[in-house]
Amino acid sequence: MSQELNNELLLSQQSSLPQKYSAWMEEFQEIPQQINHSLFKPMNKMSKTISRLVKNRGRMLMLLDCRVSRLIKNTRK
């Protein structure tokens, strides 16, 4: 009996999911573009900041590696 109820519940969920998805998409389309941009603008700014930090960190590590390599090379002489 419980297996039958589980199967029936699963079938009802599967049949209602496309309707829920289309309803969500309609609601999302109704959101004005200005609100979308105001939500995504801080995210883009943070993404650019993170990219800049990663790039600068890579440059710093490369310079540090060059200095350490030179230091080791000079101490071996």
N, C-alpha and C positions, 0 to 999 in steps of 0.2 A: 504494500500500500504506500509506504513512504517513498519507495523508488518511483512509483507512478506519479506521486506529487512532485518529486524532484524533476522528473522529466517534463511534466506539464509546466512547472515554473520556468525551467530552462527554455522551453519552446516559447512561452509568452514573453520572456525577456528578449529572445532573439528576434521575435517578430516586432517588438516595440523599439528596439535599438535604432533602426533606420529612421523611424519617425522622430525619435529624440534627437538624433544627429541633425536631421534636416531642420528641426525647430531651433536648435542651437545655432546652426549656420545662418538662419534667417535673423535671429536676434543679433548675431555678430555683424551682419550686413547692415543692420539698422543703426549701429553705433556710428556717429559722425566721424569723418576722417580726421577732424581736428583733435578729437579725443584720442584716436589711435596714435597720432603723431606725438601728442603730449605724453602718452604712456611710453612710447618707444624712444623718444629723444634722450631721456636720462640713461636708458639702457645702452644706446649707441655711444653716448659720451663715456660711460664706464668701460665699455668695450675698447674704445680708443685709448683710454688711460691705461688699461691693463696691457694692451698691445705695446704701448710706449714703454711701460715698465719692463716688460719681458725683453724688448729689444735692447734697452739700456743695460739690463742685467747681463745679457749675452755679450755686449760690448765690454762691460766691466770685467767679466770672466776671461775674455780673450786677452785683454790688456794685462790682467793679473798673471795669466799663463805665460805671456811673453816676458814679463818682468822676472818671474820666477825662473824661467828657462835661462834667461841671460845671467841671472844671479848664480845659478848652478854652474853654468858654463864658465863664468869668471872665477868661481871658487875652485874649479878643477885645474885651472892653469897654474 
